[in-house]
């Protein structure tokens, strides 16, 4: 056996290998794990060049496989004003003023992370409210879910939206009684014109909102800036113990940016990028995902997935439900695909051997997606497809068993659950109503035998996986009729590692610490098994190793 390049000793190793769940040491050779065992076992591979790392009896675990992020958009937002915890207009105004003082050359102010109900008695968010804070330059504020943007009057005027415009189904420029924009812009077709005012021109969201590449083509300076932004986002991920990212929006441009980093040896996480099939595309465009897969199929950067939005979100009543929203007669949401069209897309993508991920928040969207996957199976025959449904905030009991029956993966974000400390209850609690027992049903779905993967949906929520772990382990039932959904530590870790590797059919080489697997490791500053569930978010990585290289060291 070859000598080790790196040996980690005195660790409490959580391997995620059911046959050997714990160990004391790891030896890494090149980009693979050479040994998992005792200190003595691994020290036998020591050579003169070997780097020795003493973990101090803290946890070493597989690198986090973050299975649902928007990498480019999240990376751009690292430089914006974060307003997640701001609950008053005065606090928002103070934060904006401080932000402007620190960056006096700003021509546009972008804030991210607010919620519809954040300002309570101070009223709904409107352009007039934002004008009071920033009257002179465009001010754009993202809702945390990234399905709604609010803009001030300057931004609306510059984007040509003050009097509204015709938009595709499911998108809306909200107008007041006089026909003027209130400032609320729902879904991409409505808000992309104001994002075009920002320094990046909204390029970071094109893979999500249009599925297309920037047009006109970016300048060399813009391209270099975008590569630097991607690099900054990946560095942020590495600082959190993440070694793999499943991007959930994609275009050729993002792949090209990441390829440039890879060629320079600066791609410090494995990344999967999908083809994003929009509702207005010709069905045959799904074949473009095959071309992406053929060009990008390495261990560090690959494609081979189709991403689709079936519905919107509960907050704006655009998530597709099986019956009317409470208080909204006749409104069951805003589906983006008819059953017939989605069945055709799913069948075509499945026939190519592509994996599919579908955003489905409401139980109506979940059912429509499962029906499409079942239609694809009937036409193409059963295969190990690893298709996924993303979010699943509400599910009908009749559909729970179908995940296992069809081999569909439930991809969920515990940090967004109701009953999670710090997560706002409204307006989702009212939107869900009597269906609450089958909402954010992580343990219910796990108990059904389905594969359950956890992630953050960054930048919808913070990227920190330990914050997500704490949410998963501490969620509380909101009513007596709600079954408990809190997760065990090991199940939670499994969903952030091996189950997420399974999503990309890579469970044979990552998501677990085992001889021959990729050398993707996170070393933490605590013994994770000794930390109280309510304190898990305080745990931080001290070192992240991806592909045998140290990508973060505190």
N, C-alpha and C positions, 0 to 999 in steps of 0.2 A: 504494500500500500504506500502511496506517495506521502511525503511529509506534509504537515499542515501549514498553511499560510497564517491562519488565525486559530487560536485556541481560547475558548471561553470556559473558565473554571469557576467553581464555587457558586454555581447558579442553581436556582430552583426552576428547572426547565419544565415548562408545560408544552408537551410536544404536539398535542392534538392527535397523536397516534394511539388509538384505542388498545393496541397490543402492548405498548410500552409508554404509558401516559406521562411518566416523569423520569427525569434524569438529572445528573449533577453537572455535566459538562458537554461541550460541543467542539468539534474540530472541523474547520472549513479549509478546503483545498480548491483553489481556483474559484469557480462560481458554484461549487457544489458542497454539500455536507458530506464530510468524509467519515465522521464518527459521532454517534450520540450515545453517551454512556457515563461512566464514572470519571472522576478526575484522572485516575491512573490510566484508564483506557485511552483517553484523549491525549494525555501527556506523552504517551508512547509515540505519538506522531510529531513531537516537537523537534524542530531543527534550528539552526542558527538564525535563519531569517524569520522564524515564526513570531508573530505578534501575540503576546500574552495579555488576556483581559480577565481580571478578577471581578466577577459580578457581585461580590460581597453578600452572597446569599439572597440576592434579589431575583425577581422573575426574569427569565429569558423565554421568549415565545416566538412563534412564527410571525414574520412581518404581516401587518394588517393588509388584507386584500379589500380595498375600499370599492365596493361594487356598484356605487351610483353617485357620481359627481359630475359637475360641469366645470371642467378644469380651467378652460380659458376665461370664462366669466368669473369664476371664483378668484383666479389669480389677479384679474383686473381690479376686483373689488377689495383686494387687500390694501389698495391705495386710496379707497374712497372713505367717506365719513360713515362709520358704523353706528347705527342708532337703535340697535335691538332693544336695549333696556331703557330707552327714553320714553317717559309716560306723560309728559306735560309739554305744552307749547313753549313755555319759558325755558325749559331744559333743552328743547330742540333748538330754540333761537340762540341760546348760549353756546351750544356745541357748534352750530354753523358759524357763529361769529369767531370762535376760536380757530376753527378750521380755515376760515378765510384769512385770518391774521397770520397763520403759519404758512399759507400759500397765497401770497398777494397777487400772483400772476394768474390765478384761476379765471378762466373765461366761462366755465360751466361748473356748477356744484352738483355732485351726485352723492346722495345719501342712500344707505341700504339697511334693510332689516326691520322696518316698522310694520305695524299690523293695523287692520281696518279699525279696530276698536280702541286703539292705543290712547286716544286723548279724551275718551269718555264724555263727560259733561261739557267739555270745551268744543264739542261738535265734530262732525265728520271732516275728513281731510278734503279740502277744496283748493282750487287755485288761489282764491282770495286769502285763505289761511296761509298758504305758502308765500303769497305776495307780501304779507306782513313781515315775513322773515327775510326774504330775498326779493326785493322789487326791481333790481336793476340788471341782473344777468339770469340766464336760464338756471332754474333749480329743479332737479329731478329727484324724486324719492321713490325707491323700490319698496314694495311690500315684501315681507320676508319670503313669501312663497314664489315670488318672481312671476306671478301671473297678472299682477296689477302694478302700474306705475302711476304716481301722481306728479303733475307738472304745474309750475306757476304760469302766470299769464305770458311772460316773456318767452318761455320755452314753447308754449302752445302757439303763439303768434309766429315765431321763427319756423316752427315745424308745419305751419299751415293747417293746424287742427282746431282752431278756435270755433269754427262753425261746423265741425264734424266732417265726415266724409264716408262714402260707402265702403264697407269692409266685408270680408268673408264671414260666414256664419261662425258664431262663437267668439267673435272679437267685437269690441264696442268702445266708442268714444262717448262717454256718458254726457248727455246734454241736460241743461236746466230748462225751466219752463219757457224761457225766451229763445231757446235754440242755440245757446252758447255752451261751450265745453265747461263742465264743472271742474275739470282738472284730473278726473279719474279715467285712466286708460286701461282697458281690460284686454289682455292677451296680445301677442306679438304684433299683429297687423296694426293695432292701435298705438302701441308704444314705440315701435322701431323708429318712426320719424323723429321723435325727440331724442332717442339714443344716437341718432345720426349727428346730433349737435356736439357730442362728447369728443374728447381727443382721439379716441380709437374709432370713432364713427360707428360704433356698435358692432365692429367686426367680431368681437368676442362672443356675440350671441347669434351670429348668422347660422352657425351649425345647429342651433336650436330653433330659431325662428323661421328660417327659410330653407335650411339644408343646402344652401348654395355657397359658393365662394365669393369673396369680396369683389364688387364690381363698381367702378373700374379697378383694375389691378393695383395693388398697393405699391407704394414707392419702396426703394431699398431701405430708406431710413425707417419707414413704418414697419417693414418686415423685420428689421433688426430689433426694433422696440417690442414687437409682438413675441419674438423668440425670447427676449429677456424676461418678458412677462410670464411666459410659460415656464421658464426656468425658475422664476421666483415662486410660482405656484407649486411646482414640484418640490422645491426646497422646503416650503411650508409643510407639505405632506410628509416629507422625510422626517421633519422635526417632531412629528406626531407618531412615529413608528410605522408609517405606511410605506409599503414596498410595491404595491400594485394599485392602479387606478382604473376603474371601468368608467370611461367617459360616457355620458348619456346624451351628448349631442355631437354631431360630427359633420365634417365636410373635408374635401381634399386639402384645403388650406391648413386646417389644424394638423392633419397628418404630415404635411410638408414642414410645418414648424417643428414638430417633434422629431422628424427625420433629421433635420439640420442639427438639433441638439444631440441626437444619437451619433451622428457622424463625427461630431466634435468631442465625443466622450462625456457629454454633459447631461445626458438623459439619466437621471438618478432614481427613476422608478419605472416599473413596467406599466405600459399604458395600452389599453384597448380602446379603439375609436370606431364608432358605428357609422353606417349610412343612415341618415335621418330622412325617413320617407314622410313627406307632408301630405295632407289630405287632398290638396289640389294637384298633386303629381299624377301623371299617367301611371297606370299600374305597372307597365313595363319598366319604369325607372328603377324598380327594386333590383333589377339586374345590375345596376351600378355597384351594388354592394359586393357582387362577385368580383368585379374589377378591383375594388379596394382590397378585398381579401387576397387576390392574386399578387398584388404589389407589396402588401404589408403583411408578412406572416412570420416575423422573427419573435424571439423570446422577450425582447424589450419593447417592441412596438408591433401591434398587429391589429387587423380588422377581421370582419367576418360576422358582424351583427347588424340587424336592422332595428332601428328605434322608431317607435310610433307613439303618438298621443291619441288616446281614444276619447278623453274628456278633459275637463278643466279641473276646478277645485271647489270644495264645499263653500268657501267664504263668499264666492260670487255666484253661487247656485249654478255653476257650469259643470260640476261633476255629474255624471249620468247616473240617475237613480231609477229604481224600478217603479216608483210611484211619486206623487207630488211632494215637493218640499213642504214642510209645515209652514203654513202662512202664505204659501205661494201657489194657489190653485192653478192647475194646468201646467206647472213648470216642473219637469223632471230632469232638467239639465240641458247641456248642449253637446251632444255627441259629434265627433269630428268625422266619423266614418259610418256609413250604413252597414248593417250586417253583411249584405251581399258584397260590397266593395272590400271590406276587411277580410272576409273569407277568401276572396280571390288573391289579395296581397299575401296573406299568411300562407296560402297553399303554394303560391309561386316562390316565395322566399324559402319555405320549407323544402320544396323540390330541389332547390339549389344547395341544400345542406347548410343554409345559413341559420344562425340563432336569432331569435326575435325577442325584443323587450318592448312591452307596451305599458305606457302610463295609463293606469286605470284607478281612479280614486273612489268613485261611487260603485255600489254593488251592481248597478246596471251595466257599467263599463266592464267590470270584472266578468260578468256573465257573457257579455258580447265577445270579449277577448277569448275566454275559454271555449265558446262556441266556434270561434274562428280556428283555434288550435285543433279542436276536434274535427272540424271540416278538413283541415289540412291532412290530418292523420288518416281520415277515411279515403281521401283521394290518393295520397302518396304512400300509404302504409305506415305502420308504426316504426319509429326509430328513436334513438337516444338523442332527442332534439335539443334539450336543455333550454326550451323557451321559457320566458319569464313574464311575470306581471309585476309592475312596479307600483308601490305605495299601498294599494288595497286598504284604504282607510275604512271602508264599509264593505261587508261581504254578506250575501244571503246564505243562510244555513245550508240550503240545498246545493250550494256550489263548493262547500269546503272539501268534500271528499274527492272532487274532480281534479284537484291539484295532483294528488298522488296517482289517481287513475290515468291521467294524461301525461304524467311526468313533468308537470309545470312547476317551476320554482317560484316561491313567494319571496319577492324582494321588497323588504320593508325598512322603515326608518324609525326606530324607537324614540329618537329624540323629538319626533313630531307627535307622539301619542297624547291623547287626553288623559289626564291623571298623572302625567309626568310633571314633577316639580318645575315650576317656572314656565310651563307651557300654557298659553291662554286658553280658557275654556270656550269663550265666545269669539266668533259666531258659530263655530263648528258644533258645539253642544246642541244649540237650537236647530241647526240644519239636520243633524242626525236624528234627534228626537227619540222615538221609541226603538230605533235600531241600535241604540248604544251597546247592548250586549254583544253585538257582532261587529264592533268597530275596534280597530287597532288590535285585532285578535291574534296576537303573536303566539301565545301558548296554545290557543284553540287550533290554529293551523299547524303548529308543530306536533301536537298530539294526534293529528290526523295522519301523520306519516309523511307529510310533504317536506321537501327541502326548504329551509328557511334561511335566507341570507339577510344580513343587516348592513346598513350603510347610513350615510348622513344626508345625501342630496345637496351637498355643499354647492353653492353658497346659500341655498334655502335655509340651511341650518349650519352651525359651526362644524368644521371638518373634524374636530377632535374626537377620535373614536372612544376615548375613555369617558367623555361626556355622554356619548351614545350608550355605552355599556351601563353607566350608572342609571340612565333613564330606563333601560330595559329591565334592570334588576330591582328598581324601586317604584315602578308604576303602581298606582292604587286604583281599585275599582271605584267608580263614581256613584254607583247605585247598587243596592242589594242584589239586583237581578243580573249584574255584570260579573261574569266569571273572572277569577284572577288571571292576569296575563304576565305577571312578573317572572323573569327568567333566572335560572341558575347561572352561576359564574361560568361553568364549563360550557353550557349550551350557548351562552352569550358569546364566549370566545370562539366557539365552533362556527357561529353564524358570521363573525367578523373575519374568519380565516379560511378554514377548510371548505365550508359551505359556499363561500364566495368564490373560492378557486374552482369549485365544482361548476359554478355558473359558466365558466369559460372552458370547461372540459380539461382543466389543468390540475385536478386534485391528485394526479399521479406525480406531480413535480413541485408543487408549492401548496401553501396553506397548512403544512405539517413539517415538523422537524424530524427528519428521517434520513438515513444514509442514502445518498444518490439524489436527493431533492436539491432544488436551488438553495443557495446560501442566502436566504432572505430571513433576517432575524431582527427582533427588537429586544433590547435589554432595558429593563425598567428601573426606576429608582425606589421600588418597593417590592415586597413579597405580595403579589396580587391576592393570593389566597388568604392572607392575614388582614386585608383591608376591609373595613365595613362597606357594605353595598352603597351606602349614602356618601361615602368618601372616595369612591372609585375615580371620580373626575379629577381628584388631586394628584393622581398618579401620572408621571411623565416619563417618556423615554430618556435614557442617558446616552443611548447609541442606537442607530439604525444601520443595518447592513443589508444592501440589496445587490444581488448578483456577485456576492463576495467582496464588495467594496463598501467601505464606510461612507454612508451618504449623510449622516448627521452624527455629531458628537458634542455633547454638552460640556 
